[in-house]
Amino acid sequence: MNKATAIVPARYASTRFPGKPLALINGLPMIQHVYERVAKAQAVERVIVATDDRRIAEVVAGFGGEVMLTRADHPTGTDRLAEVAAQIDAELIVNVQGDEPLIDPRMIDQAVTPLLHDSGIQMGTLAARIDELADFYSPNVVKVVKDEAGFALYFSRAPIPWPRDLSQDELAAALPHERLLRHIGLYVYRRDLLLAYPRWPKTALESLENLEQLRALERGVRLYVAETEYACHGVDTPADLERVALLMAKEKNN
């Protein structure tokens, strides 16, 4: 059974946190933490960092990682991913964000496994149960609704599905038991789909919600959503970096 190739897009430029991939966490650059954790996934046979910045490329090469330089004008990480995918021989490509230094390798396995077992699935992603009422209402937390077979029906920044007959207190109490899901931005693509994706024009719902995955749904792609019990701790700001460093130290001591 073929394994997947994981590609980690990494940009130096960032409005909120320039140079984020090279920020040190417990003495190692964040991109190294991500790379080493992704490499531990059983469903992954190769990890490549895709970057347009030579500083990042030099650091990755320095710790023994594989890196490919890409164009600097890609509008999205998916476009950067597709440029690399066009140059390699891999049936399955995993898109792992470069700002997830605490990603659990088992999350990657959970996302990849459905595509390994079912050749009819063209694209996959992850979701986790929502357990905080604030997350359900937050536009910064993307929600997903899926059908009984596990395929995505819709993604939204709005609280979906809407529990019409529950008060806020009742909803808060019911959250651990309701199937209210937050989307986790880890994707698995079959290579042909990934190469076609950047050529598809932006769709109406994608533009409205500012959610790139809606482009696939609007074109009829069946997107499988695997559920995970593991948490994500992305880094968007220097404050996030400090929080992750504490979590990492705690993880090491357990």
MIDOSE-1310 file (N, C-alpha, C; in nm, 2 decimals, decimal comma, always signed):
residues 254
mnka	+0,08/-0,12/+0,00/+0,00/+0,00/+0,00/+0,09/+0,12/+0,00; +0,07/+0,21/-0,10/+0,15/+0,33/-0,11/+0,13/+0,43/+0,01; +0,24/+0,49/+0,05/+0,23/+0,59/+0,15/+0,22/+0,73/+0,09; +0,20/+0,83/+0,17/+0,19/+0,97/+0,12/+0,32/+1,05/+0,13
taiv	+0,33/+1,15/+0,05/+0,43/+1,25/+0,07/+0,37/+1,38/+0,13; +0,44/+1,42/+0,24/+0,39/+1,54/+0,31/+0,47/+1,66/+0,26; +0,40/+1,77/+0,23/+0,46/+1,89/+0,19/+0,42/+2,00/+0,29; +0,52/+2,07/+0,34/+0,50/+2,17/+0,44/+0,53/+2,31/+0,38
pary	+0,43/+2,39/+0,34/+0,45/+2,52/+0,29/+0,50/+2,61/+0,40; +0,61/+2,69/+0,37/+0,67/+2,78/+0,47/+0,71/+2,91/+0,41; +0,64/+3,02/+0,46/+0,67/+3,15/+0,41/+0,75/+3,23/+0,51; +0,84/+3,31/+0,47/+0,91/+3,40/+0,57/+0,82/+3,52/+0,60
astr	+0,76/+3,58/+0,49/+0,68/+3,70/+0,51/+0,55/+3,66/+0,59; +0,52/+3,74/+0,69/+0,39/+3,73/+0,76/+0,36/+3,86/+0,82; +0,24/+3,91/+0,81/+0,20/+4,04/+0,86/+0,21/+4,04/+1,01; +0,16/+3,94/+1,08/+0,16/+3,94/+1,22/+0,29/+3,88/+1,29
fpgk	+0,37/+3,80/+1,21/+0,48/+3,74/+1,27/+0,59/+3,71/+1,16; +0,66/+3,81/+1,11/+0,76/+3,78/+1,01/+0,87/+3,68/+1,06; +0,91/+3,60/+0,97/+1,01/+3,50/+1,00/+0,96/+3,39/+1,09; +0,83/+3,37/+1,09/+0,78/+3,27/+1,19/+0,84/+3,13/+1,18
plal	+0,86/+3,07/+1,06/+0,91/+2,94/+1,05/+1,05/+2,92/+1,12; +1,12/+3,03/+1,13/+1,26/+3,02/+1,19/+1,26/+3,06/+1,34; +1,14/+3,10/+1,39/+1,14/+3,13/+1,53/+1,17/+3,01/+1,62; +1,25/+3,03/+1,72/+1,31/+2,92/+1,80/+1,20/+2,88/+1,91
ingl	+1,19/+2,75/+1,92/+1,11/+2,70/+2,03/+1,20/+2,60/+2,10; +1,23/+2,63/+2,23/+1,32/+2,54/+2,30/+1,45/+2,51/+2,23; +1,50/+2,61/+2,16/+1,63/+2,60/+2,10/+1,63/+2,55/+1,95; +1,51/+2,51/+1,90/+1,51/+2,46/+1,76/+1,41/+2,55/+1,68
pmiq	+1,44/+2,57/+1,55/+1,34/+2,65/+1,47/+1,21/+2,58/+1,46; +1,10/+2,65/+1,45/+0,97/+2,59/+1,45/+0,95/+2,50/+1,33; +1,01/+2,53/+1,22/+0,99/+2,44/+1,10/+1,06/+2,31/+1,12; +1,16/+2,30/+1,21/+1,22/+2,17/+1,24/+1,13/+2,09/+1,33
hvye	+1,07/+2,15/+1,42/+0,97/+2,08/+1,51/+0,86/+2,02/+1,42; +0,81/+2,10/+1,33/+0,70/+2,05/+1,24/+0,75/+1,93/+1,15; +0,87/+1,95/+1,09/+0,93/+1,85/+1,00/+0,94/+1,72/+1,07; +1,00/+1,72/+1,19/+1,03/+1,60/+1,26/+0,91/+1,53/+1,31
rvak	+0,80/+1,60/+1,35/+0,68/+1,54/+1,39/+0,61/+1,47/+1,27; +0,61/+1,54/+1,16/+0,54/+1,49/+1,04/+0,61/+1,36/+0,99; +0,74/+1,36/+1,00/+0,82/+1,24/+0,96/+0,79/+1,12/+1,04; +0,73/+1,14/+1,16/+0,70/+1,02/+1,25/+0,57/+0,96/+1,21
aqav	+0,49/+1,02/+1,12/+0,36/+0,96/+1,08/+0,38/+0,84/+1,00; +0,31/+0,73/+1,04/+0,33/+0,60/+0,97/+0,29/+0,60/+0,83; +0,19/+0,69/+0,80/+0,14/+0,69/+0,66/+0,22/+0,78/+0,57; +0,33/+0,84/+0,62/+0,41/+0,93/+0,54/+0,55/+0,87/+0,51
ervi	+0,59/+0,87/+0,38/+0,72/+0,82/+0,35/+0,82/+0,93/+0,31; +0,77/+1,05/+0,29/+0,87/+1,16/+0,25/+0,81/+1,29/+0,30; +0,90/+1,38/+0,35/+0,86/+1,51/+0,39/+0,94/+1,61/+0,32; +0,87/+1,71/+0,26/+0,94/+1,82/+0,18/+0,89/+1,95/+0,23
vatd	+0,98/+2,05/+0,26/+0,94/+2,18/+0,30/+0,94/+2,26/+0,17; +0,83/+2,33/+0,14/+0,82/+2,41/+0,02/+0,82/+2,56/+0,06; +0,93/+2,63/+0,01/+0,94/+2,77/+0,05/+1,00/+2,85/-0,06; +0,97/+2,98/-0,05/+1,02/+3,08/-0,15/+1,14/+3,16/-0,09
drri	+1,18/+3,12/+0,03/+1,28/+3,20/+0,10/+1,41/+3,11/+0,13; +1,52/+3,17/+0,08/+1,65/+3,09/+0,09/+1,69/+3,08/+0,24; +1,65/+3,17/+0,33/+1,69/+3,15/+0,47/+1,62/+3,03/+0,53; +1,50/+3,01/+0,49/+1,43/+2,89/+0,54/+1,49/+2,77/+0,48
aevv	+1,52/+2,77/+0,35/+1,58/+2,66/+0,28/+1,71/+2,62/+0,34; +1,79/+2,71/+0,38/+1,92/+2,68/+0,44/+1,91/+2,62/+0,57; +1,81/+2,67/+0,65/+1,79/+2,61/+0,79/+1,74/+2,46/+0,77; +1,64/+2,44/+0,68/+1,59/+2,30/+0,66/+1,70/+2,21/+0,62
agfg	+1,78/+2,25/+0,52/+1,89/+2,17/+0,47/+1,99/+2,15/+0,59; +2,01/+2,25/+0,67/+2,10/+2,24/+0,78/+2,07/+2,13/+0,88; +1,94/+2,11/+0,91/+1,90/+2,00/+1,00/+1,88/+1,87/+0,93; +1,91/+1,86/+0,80/+1,90/+1,74/+0,73/+1,76/+1,71/+0,66
gevm	+1,68/+1,81/+0,65/+1,55/+1,80/+0,59/+1,55/+1,82/+0,44; +1,45/+1,78/+0,37/+1,44/+1,80/+0,23/+1,36/+1,92/+0,20; +1,41/+2,01/+0,11/+1,34/+2,14/+0,09/+1,34/+2,16/-0,06; +1,24/+2,23/-0,11/+1,23/+2,27/-0,25/+1,20/+2,42/-0,26
ltra	+1,27/+2,50/-0,33/+1,24/+2,64/-0,35/+1,13/+2,65/-0,45; +1,04/+2,74/-0,43/+0,92/+2,77/-0,52/+0,92/+2,91/-0,55; +0,83/+2,94/-0,65/+0,81/+3,08/-0,69/+0,75/+3,16/-0,57; +0,77/+3,29/-0,57/+0,73/+3,38/-0,46/+0,59/+3,44/-0,48
dhpt	+0,53/+3,42/-0,60/+0,41/+3,49/-0,63/+0,28/+3,40/-0,61; +0,29/+3,29/-0,54/+0,18/+3,20/-0,52/+0,07/+3,27/-0,43; -0,05/+3,28/-0,47/-0,15/+3,34/-0,39/-0,19/+3,26/-0,26; -0,18/+3,13/-0,27/-0,21/+3,04/-0,15/-0,11/+2,93/-0,13
gtdr	-0,12/+2,87/-0,02/-0,03/+2,76/+0,01/-0,06/+2,64/-0,08; -0,18/+2,63/-0,13/-0,22/+2,52/-0,22/-0,15/+2,53/-0,35; -0,14/+2,66/-0,40/-0,06/+2,68/-0,52/+0,09/+2,64/-0,51; +0,14/+2,68/-0,39/+0,28/+2,64/-0,37/+0,30/+2,49/-0,36
laev	+0,20/+2,42/-0,30/+0,20/+2,28/-0,29/+0,19/+2,21/-0,43; +0,11/+2,27/-0,51/+0,09/+2,21/-0,65/+0,22/+2,23/-0,73; +0,30/+2,33/-0,71/+0,42/+2,35/-0,78/+0,52/+2,24/-0,75; +0,52/+2,20/-0,62/+0,61/+2,10/-0,58/+0,56/+1,96/-0,62
aaqi	+0,43/+1,94/-0,61/+0,37/+1,81/-0,65/+0,39/+1,78/-0,80; +0,40/+1,88/-0,88/+0,42/+1,86/-1,02/+0,56/+1,81/-1,05; +0,65/+1,82/-0,95/+0,79/+1,78/-0,97/+0,83/+1,65/-0,91; +0,73/+1,58/-0,84/+0,76/+1,46/-0,77/+0,66/+1,35/-0,81
dael	+0,70/+1,23/-0,78/+0,62/+1,11/-0,81/+0,55/+1,06/-0,68; +0,43/+1,10/-0,66/+0,36/+1,06/-0,54/+0,21/+1,07/-0,57; +0,14/+0,96/-0,53/+0,00/+0,95/-0,56/-0,08/+1,04/-0,46; -0,04/+1,04/-0,33/-0,10/+1,12/-0,23/-0,01/+1,22/-0,17
ivnv	-0,07/+1,34/-0,16/+0,01/+1,46/-0,11/-0,07/+1,51/+0,02; +0,01/+1,53/+0,13/-0,05/+1,58/+0,25/+0,00/+1,73/+0,26; -0,09/+1,82/+0,29/-0,06/+1,96/+0,31/-0,06/+1,98/+0,47; +0,06/+2,00/+0,52/+0,07/+2,02/+0,67/+0,12/+2,16/+0,69
qgde	+0,05/+2,24/+0,77/+0,09/+2,38/+0,79/+0,22/+2,39/+0,87; +0,30/+2,48/+0,83/+0,43/+2,50/+0,89/+0,43/+2,57/+1,02; +0,31/+2,60/+1,07/+0,30/+2,67/+1,20/+0,23/+2,58/+1,30; +0,24/+2,45/+1,29/+0,18/+2,36/+1,38/+0,29/+2,27/+1,45
plid	+0,38/+2,33/+1,53/+0,49/+2,26/+1,59/+0,46/+2,15/+1,69; +0,33/+2,15/+1,73/+0,28/+2,04/+1,82/+0,19/+1,94/+1,75; +0,20/+1,94/+1,62/+0,11/+1,85/+1,55/+0,14/+1,70/+1,59; +0,04/+1,63/+1,62/+0,05/+1,49/+1,65/+0,06/+1,40/+1,53
prmi	+0,16/+1,32/+1,51/+0,17/+1,24/+1,38/+0,05/+1,15/+1,36; -0,02/+1,12/+1,46/-0,14/+1,03/+1,45/-0,25/+1,11/+1,38; -0,25/+1,24/+1,38/-0,35/+1,32/+1,31/-0,33/+1,30/+1,16; -0,21/+1,30/+1,12/-0,18/+1,28/+0,98/-0,22/+1,15/+0,93
dqav	-0,19/+1,05/+1,01/-0,23/+0,91/+0,98/-0,39/+0,90/+0,97; -0,46/+0,97/+1,06/-0,60/+0,97/+1,05/-0,66/+1,03/+0,93; -0,59/+1,13/+0,88/-0,64/+1,20/+0,76/-0,60/+1,12/+0,63; -0,49/+1,05/+0,63/-0,44/+0,98/+0,51/-0,51/+0,85/+0,49
tpll	-0,53/+0,78/+0,60/-0,58/+0,64/+0,60/-0,70/+0,62/+0,51; -0,80/+0,70/+0,52/-0,92/+0,68/+0,43/-0,89/+0,68/+0,29; -0,79/+0,76/+0,24/-0,76/+0,77/+0,10/-0,67/+0,65/+0,06; -0,60/+0,59/+0,16/-0,52/+0,47/+0,13/-0,61/+0,35/+0,11
hdsg	-0,72/+0,35/+0,18/-0,81/+0,23/+0,17/-0,93/+0,25/+0,07; -0,95/+0,37/+0,02/-1,06/+0,39/-0,08/-1,01/+0,48/-0,19; -0,99/+0,43/-0,31/-0,93/+0,50/-0,42/-1,03/+0,60/-0,47; -1,16/+0,59/-0,43/-1,26/+0,68/-0,48/-1,26/+0,82/-0,41
iqmg	-1,19/+0,82/-0,30/-1,18/+0,95/-0,22/-1,07/+1,03/-0,29; -1,11/+1,15/-0,33/-1,01/+1,24/-0,40/-0,94/+1,34/-0,31; -1,00/+1,37/-0,19/-0,95/+1,47/-0,10/-1,00/+1,44/+0,04; -0,91/+1,47/+0,13/-0,95/+1,44/+0,27/-0,90/+1,56/+0,36
tlaa	-0,96/+1,56/+0,48/-0,92/+1,66/+0,58/-0,96/+1,61/+0,72; -0,94/+1,70/+0,82/-0,97/+1,65/+0,96/-1,07/+1,75/+1,03; -1,13/+1,70/+1,13/-1,22/+1,78/+1,22/-1,21/+1,72/+1,36; -1,25/+1,81/+1,46/-1,25/+1,77/+1,60/-1,37/+1,82/+1,66
ride	-1,42/+1,76/+1,76/-1,54/+1,80/+1,84/-1,52/+1,94/+1,90; -1,62/+2,02/+1,89/-1,62/+2,15/+1,95/-1,66/+2,13/+2,10; -1,58/+2,18/+2,19/-1,62/+2,16/+2,33/-1,63/+2,30/+2,41; -1,61/+2,41/+2,34/-1,63/+2,54/+2,40/-1,73/+2,62/+2,32
ladf	-1,83/+2,68/+2,39/-1,93/+2,75/+2,33/-1,88/+2,87/+2,25; -1,77/+2,93/+2,30/-1,71/+3,05/+2,24/-1,65/+3,01/+2,10; -1,60/+2,89/+2,09/-1,55/+2,84/+1,96/-1,66/+2,82/+1,86; -1,77/+2,77/+1,91/-1,89/+2,75/+1,82/-1,93/+2,88/+1,75
yspn	-1,93/+2,99/+1,83/-1,97/+3,12/+1,78/-1,87/+3,20/+1,71; -1,74/+3,16/+1,73/-1,63/+3,24/+1,68/-1,62/+3,23/+1,52; -1,61/+3,34/+1,45/-1,58/+3,33/+1,31/-1,44/+3,29/+1,27; -1,35/+3,29/+1,37/-1,22/+3,24/+1,35/-1,20/+3,09/+1,36
vvkv	-1,31/+3,03/+1,41/-1,31/+2,88/+1,41/-1,40/+2,83/+1,30; -1,34/+2,76/+1,21/-1,42/+2,72/+1,09/-1,50/+2,59/+1,13; -1,63/+2,59/+1,11/-1,71/+2,47/+1,14/-1,73/+2,39/+1,01; -1,76/+2,26/+1,03/-1,79/+2,17/+0,92/-1,90/+2,08/+0,95
vkde	-1,99/+2,06/+0,85/-2,10/+1,96/+0,87/-2,08/+1,85/+0,76; -2,09/+1,73/+0,80/-2,07/+1,62/+0,71/-2,18/+1,52/+0,70; -2,19/+1,44/+0,60/-2,30/+1,35/+0,58/-2,27/+1,22/+0,66; -2,36/+1,13/+0,65/-2,35/+1,00/+0,73/-2,24/+0,92/+0,68
agfa	-2,19/+0,94/+0,56/-2,08/+0,86/+0,51/-1,94/+0,93/+0,54; -1,95/+1,05/+0,60/-1,83/+1,11/+0,64/-1,78/+1,22/+0,55; -1,85/+1,25/+0,44/-1,81/+1,35/+0,35/-1,87/+1,49/+0,38; -1,79/+1,59/+0,36/-1,83/+1,73/+0,39/-1,95/+1,78/+0,31
lyfs	-2,04/+1,83/+0,39/-2,16/+1,90/+0,32/-2,13/+2,05/+0,31; -2,07/+2,11/+0,41/-2,04/+2,25/+0,40/-1,94/+2,29/+0,51; -1,86/+2,39/+0,48/-1,77/+2,46/+0,58/-1,82/+2,60/+0,60; -1,81/+2,65/+0,72/-1,85/+2,79/+0,74/-1,79/+2,85/+0,86
rapi	-1,77/+2,98/+0,86/-1,73/+3,06/+0,98/-1,85/+3,08/+1,07; -1,97/+3,06/+1,02/-2,09/+3,07/+1,11/-2,11/+2,95/+1,19; -2,19/+2,96/+1,30/-2,21/+2,84/+1,38/-2,31/+2,75/+1,31; -2,26/+2,64/+1,26/-2,34/+2,53/+1,19/-2,31/+2,40/+1,24
pwpr	-2,40/+2,30/+1,25/-2,55/+2,33/+1,22/-2,61/+2,40/+1,34; -2,71/+2,48/+1,31/-2,77/+2,57/+1,41/-2,87/+2,49/+1,50; -2,84/+2,48/+1,63/-2,93/+2,41/+1,72/-3,05/+2,49/+1,76; -3,15/+2,49/+1,68/-3,27/+2,58/+1,68/-3,34/+2,57/+1,82
dlsq	-3,35/+2,46/+1,88/-3,44/+2,44/+1,99/-3,36/+2,44/+2,12; -3,24/+2,47/+2,12/-3,16/+2,47/+2,25/-3,12/+2,61/+2,29; -3,14/+2,64/+2,42/-3,09/+2,77/+2,47/-2,94/+2,76/+2,48; -2,87/+2,88/+2,50/-2,73/+2,88/+2,51/-2,68/+2,79/+2,63
dela	-2,75/+2,79/+2,74/-2,71/+2,70/+2,85/-2,72/+2,55/+2,81; -2,83/+2,52/+2,74/-2,86/+2,38/+2,70/-2,75/+2,34/+2,60; -2,72/+2,43/+2,51/-2,62/+2,40/+2,41/-2,48/+2,38/+2,48; -2,44/+2,46/+2,57/-2,32/+2,45/+2,64/-2,31/+2,31/+2,71
aalp	-2,42/+2,27/+2,77/-2,42/+2,14/+2,84/-2,42/+2,03/+2,74; -2,47/+2,05/+2,62/-2,48/+1,94/+2,52/-2,36/+1,93/+2,43; -2,27/+2,03/+2,43/-2,16/+2,03/+2,34/-2,07/+1,90/+2,33; -2,04/+1,84/+2,45/-1,96/+1,72/+2,44/-2,03/+1,60/+2,37
herl	-2,16/+1,61/+2,36/-2,24/+1,50/+2,30/-2,29/+1,53/+2,16; -2,30/+1,66/+2,12/-2,35/+1,69/+1,99/-2,24/+1,68/+1,89; -2,27/+1,66/+1,76/-2,17/+1,64/+1,66/-2,15/+1,78/+1,60; -2,09/+1,87/+1,68/-2,05/+2,00/+1,63/-1,90/+1,99/+1,61
lrhi	-1,86/+2,02/+1,49/-1,72/+1,99/+1,45/-1,65/+2,12/+1,41; -1,52/+2,13/+1,45/-1,43/+2,24/+1,41/-1,34/+2,18/+1,30; -1,32/+2,25/+1,19/-1,23/+2,21/+1,09/-1,09/+2,23/+1,13; -1,00/+2,13/+1,09/-0,86/+2,14/+1,11/-0,79/+2,15/+0,97
glyv	-0,71/+2,25/+0,95/-0,67/+2,28/+0,81/-0,55/+2,19/+0,77; -0,57/+2,06/+0,77/-0,47/+1,96/+0,72/-0,55/+1,89/+0,61; -0,48/+1,89/+0,49/-0,55/+1,83/+0,37/-0,47/+1,72/+0,31; -0,54/+1,62/+0,25/-0,48/+1,52/+0,17/-0,54/+1,52/+0,03
yrrd	-0,45/+1,52/-0,07/-0,50/+1,53/-0,21/-0,45/+1,41/-0,29; -0,53/+1,36/-0,38/-0,47/+1,28/-0,49/-0,40/+1,38/-0,58; -0,29/+1,34/-0,63/-0,20/+1,43/-0,71/-0,27/+1,50/-0,82; -0,35/+1,42/-0,90/-0,42/+1,48/-1,02/-0,51/+1,60/-0,97
llla	-0,58/+1,58/-0,86/-0,67/+1,68/-0,81/-0,59/+1,80/-0,77; -0,48/+1,78/-0,70/-0,40/+1,89/-0,65/-0,35/+1,97/-0,77; -0,30/+1,91/-0,87/-0,25/+1,98/-0,99/-0,36/+2,06/-1,06; -0,48/+2,01/-1,05/-0,59/+2,08/-1,12/-0,64/+2,20/-1,03
yprw	-0,63/+2,19/-0,90/-0,69/+2,28/-0,81/-0,66/+2,43/-0,84; -0,53/+2,47/-0,85/-0,50/+2,61/-0,87/-0,56/+2,67/-1,00; -0,59/+2,58/-1,10/-0,64/+2,63/-1,22/-0,79/+2,66/-1,22; -0,86/+2,61/-1,11/-1,00/+2,64/-1,10/-1,02/+2,78/-1,05
pkta	-1,11/+2,85/-1,11/-1,13/+2,99/-1,07/-1,20/+2,99/-0,93; -1,18/+3,10/-0,86/-1,24/+3,12/-0,73/-1,39/+3,11/-0,75; -1,46/+3,05/-0,65/-1,60/+3,03/-0,65/-1,67/+3,13/-0,56; -1,80/+3,14/-0,58/-1,88/+3,24/-0,51/-1,88/+3,22/-0,36
lesl	-1,90/+3,10/-0,31/-1,90/+3,07/-0,17/-1,76/+3,08/-0,11; -1,66/+3,04/-0,18/-1,53/+3,05/-0,14/-1,49/+3,20/-0,11; -1,53/+3,29/-0,20/-1,51/+3,43/-0,19/-1,59/+3,49/-0,07; -1,71/+3,44/-0,05/-1,80/+3,50/+0,05/-1,75/+3,46/+0,19
enle	-1,71/+3,33/+0,21/-1,66/+3,28/+0,34/-1,51/+3,30/+0,36; -1,44/+3,32/+0,25/-1,30/+3,33/+0,25/-1,24/+3,19/+0,30; -1,30/+3,08/+0,24/-1,25/+2,95/+0,28/-1,22/+2,87/+0,15; -1,09/+2,85/+0,13/-1,05/+2,79/+0,00/-1,11/+2,65/-0,03
qlra	-1,14/+2,57/+0,08/-1,19/+2,44/+0,06/-1,32/+2,44/-0,01; -1,40/+2,55/+0,00/-1,53/+2,55/-0,06/-1,52/+2,54/-0,21; -1,41/+2,58/-0,27/-1,39/+2,57/-0,41/-1,40/+2,42/-0,46; -1,35/+2,33/-0,37/-1,36/+2,19/-0,41/-1,51/+2,14/-0,40
lerg	-1,58/+2,18/-0,29/-1,72/+2,14/-0,27/-1,80/+2,20/-0,38; -1,78/+2,32/-0,42/-1,87/+2,38/-0,53/-1,84/+2,32/-0,66; -1,73/+2,25/-0,68/-1,70/+2,18/-0,81/-1,74/+2,04/-0,80; -1,80/+2,00/-0,69/-1,85/+1,86/-0,68/-1,75/+1,76/-0,62
vrly	-1,63/+1,81/-0,57/-1,54/+1,71/-0,52/-1,59/+1,66/-0,38; -1,58/+1,53/-0,37/-1,63/+1,46/-0,24/-1,51/+1,47/-0,15; -1,52/+1,54/-0,04/-1,41/+1,57/+0,05/-1,44/+1,50/+0,18; -1,36/+1,40/+0,21/-1,38/+1,31/+0,33/-1,33/+1,38/+0,45
vaet	-1,40/+1,38/+0,56/-1,37/+1,44/+0,69/-1,35/+1,34/+0,79; -1,22/+1,31/+0,83/-1,19/+1,22/+0,94/-1,19/+1,30/+1,07; -1,24/+1,23/+1,17/-1,24/+1,30/+1,30/-1,12/+1,26/+1,38; -1,07/+1,35/+1,46/-0,95/+1,33/+1,55/-0,98/+1,38/+1,69
eyac	-0,92/+1,31/+1,78/-0,93/+1,35/+1,92/-0,81/+1,43/+1,97; -0,72/+1,45/+1,88/-0,60/+1,53/+1,92/-0,61/+1,68/+1,89; -0,55/+1,76/+1,97/-0,56/+1,90/+1,96/-0,46/+1,97/+1,88; -0,49/+2,08/+1,82/-0,39/+2,16/+1,74/-0,35/+2,29/+1,82
hgvd	-0,23/+2,33/+1,80/-0,18/+2,45/+1,87/-0,10/+2,53/+1,77; -0,17/+2,60/+1,68/-0,10/+2,67/+1,58/-0,03/+2,80/+1,63; +0,07/+2,85/+1,56/+0,14/+2,97/+1,60/+0,11/+3,08/+1,50; +0,04/+3,19/+1,55/+0,01/+3,30/+1,46/+0,09/+3,43/+1,51
tpad	+0,12/+3,43/+1,64/+0,18/+3,55/+1,70/+0,29/+3,51/+1,79; +0,38/+3,60/+1,83/+0,49/+3,57/+1,93/+0,43/+3,52/+2,06; +0,31/+3,56/+2,10/+0,25/+3,51/+2,22/+0,21/+3,37/+2,21; +0,17/+3,33/+2,09/+0,14/+3,18/+2,06/+0,26/+3,10/+2,08
lerv	+0,37/+3,16/+2,03/+0,50/+3,09/+2,04/+0,54/+3,05/+2,19; +0,52/+3,15/+2,27/+0,55/+3,13/+2,42/+0,46/+3,02/+2,47; +0,33/+3,02/+2,44/+0,24/+2,92/+2,49/+0,28/+2,78/+2,44; +0,31/+2,77/+2,31/+0,35/+2,64/+2,26/+0,48/+2,59/+2,32
allm	+0,57/+2,68/+2,35/+0,70/+2,64/+2,42/+0,67/+2,58/+2,55; +0,57/+2,64/+2,63/+0,53/+2,58/+2,76/+0,47/+2,45/+2,74; +0,38/+2,44/+2,64/+0,31/+2,31/+2,62/+0,41/+2,20/+2,58; +0,51/+2,24/+2,50/+0,61/+2,14/+2,46/+0,70/+2,10/+2,57
akek	+0,73/+2,19/+2,66/+0,81/+2,15/+2,78/+0,73/+2,06/+2,87; +0,60/+2,09/+2,88/+0,51/+2,00/+2,97/+0,50/+1,86/+2,90; +0,49/+1,86/+2,77/+0,48/+1,73/+2,70/+0,60/+1,65/+2,72; +0,72/+1,71/+2,72/+0,85/+1,64/+2,73/+0,86/+1,59/+2,87
nn	+0,81/+1,66/+2,97/+0,82/+1,61/+3,11/+0,72/+1,50/+3,15; +0,62/+1,48/+3,07/+0,52/+1,38/+3,10/+0,56/+1,24/+3,05
